[in-house]
Amino acid sequence: MNIGYARVSTNEQNTDLQIDALKSSGCDKVFEERASGAQRDRPELKAALEYAREGDCIVVWKLDRLARSLKQLIETVEDLEKRGIGFKSITESIDTSTSGGRLIFHIFASLAEFERSIIRERTRAGLDAAKARGKTGGRPSKLSETDIQVAKTLLKNHDITVAEVAKKMGVSFATLYRHIPKAREST
């Protein structure tokens, strides 16, 4: 059975073009949705995927109707493959129920993995270069070394609570404990 999935991003758009294409490609049932592709929780997509049984095929008009990112697309199609369900994209002429379609899809998957590796390498190289120039990444510290010394001095007075010291320093007591792990014990 061919199961179609049509999606538009807003209520102002309509799925007529997609539904016509899905029906003319032999879809027996079509699930229709109005939701952004970036949205992970899409009830009609979930229903279509749950409705599909081994030997069925999920059909979309275009790849970006199923998933917004290549990673999400690959994960979805790999899940279908594990369940014995095919996948077709009308516009891109991809059909994972054929050996050629699986090849094309796996080439896409390999390119996506390659792209992720390159991004990781560039990120690591950028961080290493910044570190070599004396720059550190991450969020700036809420407390300077001087602030920490002042907080330690205040904590020596047992009449002042940790929460009061944190308030006086303008931070939460969790932040104070992060900078002075044993706030009372270290004084």
C-alpha positions as CSV (number, residue, x, y, z in Angstrom):
1,M,0.0,0.0,0.0
2,N,1.3,3.5,-0.8
3,I,0.7,6.0,2.0
4,G,1.0,9.6,1.2
5,Y,2.1,12.4,3.5
6,A,1.4,16.1,2.5
7,R,2.5,19.0,4.6
8,V,2.4,22.8,4.3
9,S,3.9,25.2,6.8
10,T,1.0,27.6,7.4
11,N,-2.8,27.7,7.3
12,E,-2.7,30.1,4.4
13,Q,-1.0,27.5,2.2
14,N,-2.9,24.4,0.8
15,T,-1.9,20.9,0.0
16,D,-3.9,20.5,-3.2
17,L,-0.8,20.2,-5.5
18,Q,0.8,17.6,-3.2
19,I,-2.3,15.6,-2.7
20,D,-3.0,15.5,-6.5
21,A,0.6,14.3,-7.1
22,L,0.4,11.7,-4.3
23,K,-2.9,10.3,-5.6
24,S,-1.7,10.2,-9.2
25,S,1.3,8.2,-8.0
26,G,-0.9,5.6,-6.5
27,C,-1.4,6.6,-2.9
28,D,-4.3,4.7,-1.3
29,K,-4.4,6.9,1.8
30,V,-3.0,10.4,2.3
31,F,-2.2,12.1,5.6
32,E,-2.4,15.9,5.5
33,E,-0.7,18.3,7.9
34,R,-0.3,22.0,8.5
35,A,2.8,22.4,10.5
36,S,6.3,23.8,10.2
37,G,8.9,21.2,9.1
38,A,11.1,22.4,12.0
39,Q,8.4,21.1,14.4
40,R,9.4,17.7,15.7
41,D,5.9,16.9,17.0
42,R,3.7,16.5,13.9
43,P,0.7,14.3,14.7
44,E,-0.3,13.5,11.1
45,L,3.3,12.4,10.2
46,K,3.3,10.2,13.4
47,A,0.0,8.8,12.4
48,A,1.2,8.0,8.8
49,L,4.4,6.3,10.2
50,E,2.3,4.3,12.7
51,Y,-0.3,3.3,10.0
52,A,2.4,1.9,7.7
53,R,3.0,-1.8,7.8
54,E,5.8,-4.0,6.4
55,G,5.6,-3.9,2.6
56,D,4.0,-0.5,2.5
57,C,5.6,2.6,1.1
58,I,5.5,6.2,2.5
59,V,5.3,8.7,-0.4
60,V,6.0,12.4,-0.2
61,W,5.8,15.0,-3.0
62,K,9.3,16.4,-2.0
63,L,11.9,15.4,0.5
64,D,11.6,18.6,2.6
65,R,7.9,17.7,3.2
66,L,9.0,14.8,5.4
67,A,11.9,16.4,7.3
68,R,13.6,19.8,7.6
69,S,17.1,18.5,8.1
70,L,19.0,15.8,6.3
71,K,19.8,14.1,9.6
72,Q,16.1,13.9,10.5
73,L,15.3,12.6,7.0
74,I,17.9,9.9,7.2
75,E,16.8,8.8,10.7
76,T,13.2,8.6,9.5
77,V,14.0,6.6,6.4
78,E,16.4,4.3,8.2
79,D,13.6,3.6,10.7
80,L,11.2,2.8,7.9
81,E,13.8,0.5,6.3
82,K,14.2,-1.4,9.6
83,R,10.4,-2.0,9.6
84,G,10.4,-3.2,6.0
85,I,8.6,0.0,4.7
86,G,9.7,1.7,1.6
87,F,10.0,5.4,0.9
88,K,9.4,7.5,-2.2
89,S,9.9,11.1,-3.1
90,I,8.1,12.1,-6.2
91,T,10.0,15.3,-7.1
92,E,13.5,13.8,-6.5
93,S,12.6,10.4,-8.0
94,I,13.9,8.5,-5.0
95,D,12.4,5.1,-4.3
96,T,14.1,3.1,-1.5
97,S,12.2,0.0,-2.6
98,T,14.6,-0.3,-5.6
99,S,18.4,-0.9,-5.4
100,G,19.1,2.3,-7.3
101,G,16.9,4.4,-4.9
102,R,18.6,2.9,-1.9
103,L,22.0,3.7,-3.4
104,I,21.0,7.3,-4.0
105,F,19.6,7.6,-0.5
106,H,22.7,6.1,1.1
107,I,24.9,8.5,-0.9
108,F,22.8,11.3,0.7
109,A,23.4,9.7,4.1
110,S,27.1,9.4,3.5
111,L,27.3,13.1,2.4
112,A,25.5,14.1,5.5
113,E,27.9,12.2,7.8
114,F,30.8,13.7,5.9
115,E,29.4,17.2,6.4
116,R,28.9,16.5,10.1
117,S,32.5,15.4,10.4
118,I,33.8,18.5,8.6
119,I,31.8,20.7,10.9
120,R,33.2,18.9,14.0
121,E,36.8,19.3,12.6
122,R,36.3,23.0,11.8
123,T,34.8,23.6,15.2
124,R,37.7,21.8,17.0
125,A,40.3,23.7,14.9
126,G,38.6,27.0,15.6
127,L,38.6,26.3,19.4
128,D,42.2,25.2,19.3
129,A,43.3,28.3,17.4
130,A,41.4,30.6,19.8
131,K,43.0,28.7,22.8
132,A,46.4,29.2,21.3
133,R,45.8,32.9,21.1
134,G,44.8,32.9,24.8
135,K,41.1,33.1,24.3
136,T,38.7,30.9,26.2
137,G,35.2,30.0,25.0
138,G,32.0,29.7,26.9
139,R,30.0,32.1,29.0
140,P,31.8,34.7,31.0
141,S,32.1,34.0,34.7
142,K,29.5,35.7,36.9
143,L,32.1,36.2,39.7
144,S,35.6,37.6,39.2
145,E,38.5,36.4,41.4
146,T,38.0,39.6,43.5
147,D,34.3,38.7,43.9
148,I,35.2,35.2,45.0
149,Q,37.7,36.5,47.6
150,V,35.0,38.9,49.0
151,A,32.5,36.1,49.1
152,K,35.0,33.9,51.0
153,T,35.6,36.7,53.5
154,L,31.8,37.1,54.0
155,L,31.3,33.4,54.5
156,K,33.8,33.4,57.4
157,N,31.1,35.3,59.3
158,H,28.8,32.5,60.4
159,D,26.0,35.1,61.2
160,I,25.6,35.6,57.4
161,T,23.9,32.8,55.5
162,V,25.2,31.5,52.1
163,A,22.0,32.8,50.6
164,E,22.6,36.2,52.0
165,V,26.2,36.2,50.6
166,A,24.9,35.1,47.2
167,K,22.3,37.9,47.2
168,K,24.9,40.5,48.2
169,M,27.1,39.2,45.3
170,G,24.2,39.4,42.9
171,V,24.2,35.7,42.1
172,S,22.2,32.6,43.0
173,F,23.5,30.4,45.8
174,A,24.0,27.7,43.2
175,T,26.4,30.0,41.3
176,L,28.2,30.8,44.5
177,Y,28.6,27.0,45.3
178,R,29.8,26.5,41.7
179,H,32.6,29.0,42.3
180,I,33.2,28.0,46.0
181,P,32.2,24.3,46.1
182,K,32.5,24.0,49.9
183,A,31.4,27.5,50.7
184,R,31.3,27.1,54.5
185,E,33.9,24.3,54.8
186,S,36.6,26.3,52.9
187,T,36.5,29.3,55.2
